[in-house]
Amino acid sequence: MARRLVWFRQDLRTHDHAALSAACRHPDDEVIALYVMNEGAWLAHDTAPIKVDFDLRTLIQLRQRLIQLGIPLLLRQVAADADIPALFIQLASDIGMQEVLLHVEHGPNELQRDRAVNQALTALNINMRFYEDACIVPPGNLHRPQGDPYQVFTPFKRRWLQVVPTLPTPLAAPQPRRQSLRLSDPIPHPLPGWIPEVSSWPWPAGEDEALQRLELFCNERIHDYATLRDIPSQPGTSQLSPYLANGSLSPRMALHQALATPPGSGRDTWLGELAWRDFFKHILVDYPRVGRHRAFDLSTEGLIWSKRNDHFEAWCQGRTGFPLIDAAMRQLLQTGWMHNRLRMVTAMFLVKDLWLDWRWGERWFMQHLIDGDLAANNGGWQWSASTGVDAVPYFRIFNPWTQSQRFDPDGLFIRTWLPELAPIPPKRLHCPPGSHPLTDSYPWPIIRHDQARLHALAAFKNLRTLS
Ligand SMILES: Cc1cc2nc3c(=O)[nH]c(=O)nc-3n(C[C@H](O)[C@H](O)[C@H](O)COP(=O)(O)OP(=O)(O)OC[C@H]3O[C@@H](n4cnc5c(N)ncnc54)[C@H](O)[C@@H]3O)c2cc1C
């Protein structure tokens, strides 16, 4: 009988879990699960307390599910990545596992951490088996015919759409096995120091919930996705991102369910979003500098950003005087989530209107998002800032007033998050206030969009001339 350890990270589920399924292949083997709480890494990566809280609640569900399968979940706590090799040496002596099975994490620190653990385990003759899990099409499997990585999304998606129907169907959860004599550790929740200001409870945790939400979305809403996805006052998108980010939902399961729905523009558009998710993860693997806060387009590192902390603070707190921007930033502060259209609009506003470094915004998002994900967040920010791969061209600058008029014409979204503007007629919400402020308490716009736009255009143009 062998003893195998499955190290869970951002893959908190039992369905379609390659490492868990492989560990459970032989019914007589003992399978033990492990989760390592690493506050140093959470701090270093700006993980939002609401995400930590949601992950711990997900872990409580996972622990129960694993117990039903006869697999105990061990919980260990470390202060930093550097402590993890020693933790594994201790585990090897305590439980005597022959093998550690896990999924690859592609962030630069995570890769370094896993290399160090692998080295420590190799010295003990313990095998570490890595499986690809984070993407639908694993990184490295989709390169241009010339062999180099795609840098443009459309041909990537075209190829991705050819490949995905040929992929194997998602793996079922393993069968229950003989109960281990080992006990599962309790999951500390709420965790002192990580109690979020905004509750994560509106997001029910765990893979059952994730799968139910996926089913509901595919049965009832995916057909309208193409028409409703840009309207932030409507529940037009799947809201599955927190589950995909912590792996309580397998991305392959999301694909599989979507492919089982009747074809149509809603389904096609949603598949495109799953492709964007893969695209940015592939970029992180092929161009690891983006995971170290470097621009994909290195020439843009010559841009000299404003240092106006007061502007940044106004953006963070939703006090810029631009109702759509402020409503979106308050949605983030009050829920830990923001609609995709508004992530683009607020990011573009931070960079092109306030002329603040995109990294400031990237960090603020990570510190507040329940679905914070290095590749998607970095990809979204660099797209909006025109510093990234297949980014929006620098001269296409969203006008925040026009975006507001287009995507929230009746001001429904704005009024939900800015109740102080409830009495204001919609058309006054979508243009500069003229000679009268909108209300006594609501701020005057902190910049003029037309002037800010010209400044951004000139700065990018200057950069192009210099390089
Ligand atoms: C500046 C900026 C920052 C972002 N930060 C994150 C982040 O930290 N974490 C995150 O998961 N997404 C991020 N996104 C992408 C996108 O906004 C969210 O995935 C989406 O809003 C989540 O809502 P949903 O689950 O309803 O998405 P749906 O529209 O239902 O899409 C389904 C899934 O596809 C994926 N997806 C959708 N759009 C994108 C995209 N543009 N890039 C990558 N994946 C995508 C997500 O996993 C999402 O759950 C960011 C986008 C921008 C512009």
The ligand as a MOL file (V3000), in Angstrom:
LIG
                    3D

  0  0  0     0  0            999 V3000
M  V30 BEGIN CTAB
M  V30 COUNTS 53 58 0 0 0
M  V30 BEGIN ATOM
M  V30 1 C -8.7210 45.7160 -15.2360 0
M  V30 2 C -9.2840 44.3110 -15.1780 0
M  V30 3 C -8.9740 43.4930 -14.1020 0
M  V30 4 C -9.4800 42.1810 -14.0350 0
M  V30 5 N -9.1530 41.3900 -12.9620 0
M  V30 6 C -9.5980 40.1120 -12.9210 0
M  V30 7 C -9.2480 39.2520 -11.8490 0
M  V30 8 O -8.4710 39.6020 -10.9540 0
M  V30 9 N -9.7810 37.9890 -11.8310 0
M  V30 10 C -10.6090 37.5420 -12.8200 0
M  V30 11 O -11.0630 36.3970 -12.7540 0
M  V30 12 N -10.9350 38.3230 -13.8590 0
M  V30 13 C -10.4680 39.5950 -13.9410 0
M  V30 14 N -10.8250 40.3860 -15.0000 0
M  V30 15 C -11.6210 39.8150 -16.0970 0
M  V30 16 C -13.1500 39.9760 -15.9690 0
M  V30 17 O -13.4750 41.3040 -15.6630 0
M  V30 18 C -13.7520 39.0680 -14.9030 0
M  V30 19 O -13.2970 37.7520 -15.0950 0
M  V30 20 C -15.2830 39.0720 -14.9960 0
M  V30 21 O -15.7820 40.3560 -14.7600 0
M  V30 22 C -15.8530 38.1060 -13.9720 0
M  V30 23 O -17.2430 38.1070 -14.0330 0
M  V30 24 P -18.0530 36.8380 -14.5230 0
M  V30 25 O -17.5980 35.6350 -13.7660 0
M  V30 26 O -19.4860 37.1970 -14.4550 0
M  V30 27 O -17.5500 36.7260 -16.0270 0
M  V30 28 P -18.2060 36.1060 -17.3460 0
M  V30 29 O -18.4070 37.2340 -18.2770 0
M  V30 30 O -19.3580 35.2310 -17.0600 0
M  V30 31 O -16.9940 35.2340 -17.9360 0
M  V30 32 C -16.7840 33.8660 -17.5470 0
M  V30 33 C -15.3950 33.6820 -16.9980 0
M  V30 34 O -14.4310 33.9510 -18.0030 0
M  V30 35 C -13.2790 34.5450 -17.4050 0
M  V30 36 N -13.0970 35.8730 -17.9910 0
M  V30 37 C -14.0500 36.7030 -18.4500 0
M  V30 38 N -13.5030 37.8110 -18.9750 0
M  V30 39 C -12.1670 37.6870 -18.8380 0
M  V30 40 C -11.0530 38.5060 -19.1870 0
M  V30 41 N -11.2080 39.6810 -19.8130 0
M  V30 42 N -9.8220 38.0800 -18.8650 0
M  V30 43 C -9.6280 36.8850 -18.2530 0
M  V30 44 N -10.6470 36.0600 -17.9070 0
M  V30 45 C -11.8990 36.4530 -18.2040 0
M  V30 46 C -13.5390 34.6480 -15.9210 0
M  V30 47 O -12.9780 33.5140 -15.2970 0
M  V30 48 C -15.0530 34.6220 -15.8550 0
M  V30 49 O -15.5540 34.1460 -14.6290 0
M  V30 50 C -10.3130 41.6970 -15.0790 0
M  V30 51 C -10.6160 42.5420 -16.1580 0
M  V30 52 C -10.1070 43.8340 -16.2130 0
M  V30 53 C -10.4620 44.7060 -17.3780 0
M  V30 END ATOM
M  V30 BEGIN BOND
M  V30 1 1 1 2
M  V30 2 1 2 3
M  V30 3 2 2 52
M  V30 4 2 3 4
M  V30 5 1 4 5
M  V30 6 1 4 50
M  V30 7 2 5 6
M  V30 8 1 6 7
M  V30 9 1 6 13
M  V30 10 2 7 8
M  V30 11 1 7 9
M  V30 12 1 9 10
M  V30 13 2 10 11
M  V30 14 1 10 12
M  V30 15 2 12 13
M  V30 16 1 13 14
M  V30 17 1 14 15
M  V30 18 1 14 50
M  V30 19 1 15 16
M  V30 20 1 16 17
M  V30 21 1 16 18
M  V30 22 1 18 19
M  V30 23 1 18 20
M  V30 24 1 20 21
M  V30 25 1 20 22
M  V30 26 1 22 23
M  V30 27 1 23 24
M  V30 28 2 24 25
M  V30 29 1 24 26
M  V30 30 1 24 27
M  V30 31 1 27 28
M  V30 32 2 28 29
M  V30 33 1 28 30
M  V30 34 1 28 31
M  V30 35 1 31 32
M  V30 36 1 32 33
M  V30 37 1 33 34
M  V30 38 1 33 48
M  V30 39 1 34 35
M  V30 40 1 35 36
M  V30 41 1 35 46
M  V30 42 1 36 37
M  V30 43 1 36 45
M  V30 44 2 37 38
M  V30 45 1 38 39
M  V30 46 1 39 40
M  V30 47 2 39 45
M  V30 48 1 40 41
M  V30 49 2 40 42
M  V30 50 1 42 43
M  V30 51 2 43 44
M  V30 52 1 44 45
M  V30 53 1 46 47
M  V30 54 1 46 48
M  V30 55 1 48 49
M  V30 56 2 50 51
M  V30 57 1 51 52
M  V30 58 1 52 53
M  V30 END BOND
M  V30 END CTAB
M  END
